[in-house]
Amino acid sequence: QKVQHSLTLICCLKGKVLHLYGDSTIRQWFEYLTETLPGLKTFDLKSPKQNGPFLALDYPNNILVSFWCHGPPIHFSSVPANQLRYIANELDALLGGTNTVVIIGIWSHFSTFPVEVYIRRLLSIRRAVERLLTRAPGTLVIIRTANPKALSLYETLTNSDWYSLQHDKVLRAIFKRMTLAHHLPHNLHPQPPIIKNMINVVLSHVCPPVVNFKEASEE
């Protein structure tokens, strides 16, 4: 079944360029793809493990996947200053097109800051998305919303889901997106089955209609 799933992913992503922008919950998607697709090899950019950037290539199938951490505020312990890149700026540098997929996930690092900071950042990203879709209408842009965390005492006092909920409402209002709940327990970094389901939902939009990921998502 895993082999069949990998072959389906390859069929879906063949000839595609995927750009992942955001925090560690988006980095999980990069890790899932590189672990699931045997031909997708990570190119060593000598990047820090937490924040990247990362690049993976599948030459025979012409697949490229990249991950870039969003700009500050961030909670990573150490990030080179020249890697602090804002998503809006990165989107403005993209050529885009029908074989380009952009996935954005930015929420966790903002939960300890005033919501006004998050609103300004999302509005900046939205304007960049609009510019991208204006010059390259075929580009597919997907927004990943927030998810609940496993709450320790420290998390409850300093970075609880109450703050994340406020930011999630802002994100949904600006990008008009919805998500579904899952039976697995809450975690800042969702467990692998949830990551798999997320990727399958994304691929259902990326791939031709003949490729069906619903059965794989219901495991």
N, C-alpha and C positions, 0 to 999 in steps of 0.2 A: 504494500500500500504506500509506503514511503517513497519507493522508487517511482510509482505511478504519479504520486503527488509532485515529485521533483520534475518529472517529464512534463507534467501539465504546466508547472511554473515556467519551465524553459520555453514551452510553446507560447505561453502568454507573453513573456517578456522579451522574446527574440526581437532584436532590432530596436529595443527601447533604451532610453536614458532616464534613470530615476535619480532625482536630487532630493535628499532628505535633509531638512533644516529643523533644528530645534534642540531639545534637551535630551537627557539620557533615556527618556521613554520613547523617543524617536530613534536613538542609537540602537535600542533593542530591535527595531525593525531591520536595520542594517545587519545586525548580528544574526537575526533569523534567516535572512536571505543568503548570507554567506555560508551559514551552516547547512542550509537545506539544498542549495544548488551546488553540486560537486564541481561544476566547471567555473563557478564564480570565485575567482581568486583575489584575495586582498593584496593590493600593491602597498609595499612598505614605504610610507611617507615619513617614518621616524616621528610619528605624532604621539602625544600623550594618550594614554589608554582611555581616559574619561571623556575628553572633549574633542579628540581628533585634530584635524579632519581625517577622514578615511575615504579610500577609493578602492573599488573592486571591479574587476573586468572579467568578462567571458568572451574571449576573442572569437571562437568558432561561431557563437550565436549572437555576436555583436550586442552584448548587454553591458551597460555601464551603470554602476550604482555608487553614489557618493553621499557622504554625511558631513554636515557642517554644524557645529554648535552655534546657537544664537548669541548675539552680543549681550553685554551686561544689562541688568544684574545677573550674575551667575554665582553658584555656591561651590564650584569646583575649587580644589585647593590651590592649583597652580595652572595658569593659562598664559602662554606667550602673548604679549600685547599685539603682535602682528596677526594673531589668529582671532582677535575679538572683532568679528565681522557681523554686521547687522543684516538680518534676513532681507529687508527691503533693498539694501544695496546689492546683495547677491542676486535677487530677482531681476533687478534692473540690468544686470550684466548677462542674463540668460538670453540666448537666441530663441529658445522655445520651438514649438512645432508639434505636429501630430504624433511624433514618436517620443515626446518629452513629457515626463510625469514629475510634478513637484508635490512633495508631501511636507506639510508644516505642522509641527507640534511644539507649542511654546506656552507653558503655564506654571510648571512646578516652582521654578526659581523666582517667580514674581509674587508668591503667596505671602512673603514677609515684607512686601513693600506696599505703599498706598495704591489703591486700585487705579488712581489717575495715571500712574506710571504705566500700568498695563494697558489702559485704554489708549494712551498716546502711541504705544508700540504697535498695538493691533491695527489702529487706524493707518499708521504708516505702512504696515505690511499690506493692508487691504488696498491702499492706493497703488502700491507696487504690483500687486496681483492684477489690478485693473489695467495698469499700463502693459503688463506682460500679455494679458489676454487681448488687448487692443492690437498689439503688433504681431501677435502669434495666436490667433483664435483657437487653433487646434490643440493648444497646450492643456493638459489635464492638471488641475490644481485640487488637492485634497487637504482638508484641515482635520487634524486629530485633536479631539477634545480631551478634557481632563478625566482622570479616574480617581476613585477613593484610595486612601492609603491605609496601611496597618498602623494604628496609632499607639505609639509608646507614650509615656507620661510627658516626655520632653516634646514630642511632636504635638501632643494635644495642647500644650501650653504655648508653643511658639509657631507652629506651622500646621495647624489642624485643618481638617476638611471643611470647616466653616469658612475659612479664608479661600480655600480652593473653590468652594461653591460660588462665592461671590464673583470670582474671576471667571468661572465657567459660564455663568450667566452672561457676563460681558462678551465672552468669546462667541457664544451662541447668537447673541443679539447682533454682533457685527458680521458674522459669517453665515448665520442662518443654517446651522448644521445640527444634527441630532445623533445620539449614540444609543446603544442598547446595553442593558445590564447583563451580568453573567453570574453563574452559580458559585464560582470560585471566590475565596475571601478577598477582601480589599488589600491592595498592595500598591505602593508607589510605582514599583516596577512589576507590572502584571505577569502572571505565570505564563509559561510557554503556550498552553492551549489558547489563551486569550490573544497573545501575539499572533498566533497562527490564524485565528478568526479575523483579527484586524487586517492582516495581510490579504486574506481571502476576499474580504469585503472590498479592499482597494483594487485587487486584481479583477474583481467582477466589473469594475468600471474601466480598467485598463485594457482588458482583453476583448476580442470579438464575442458577440453573444453566444456563439457555439460552445465557448469554454465555460463550464459550469463549476463553480466552487462551492455551491450551497451544501452539498453532501459532506465535503471535507470540513465545513465550518460547523456542522452539527455534531461532531464527535464529542 
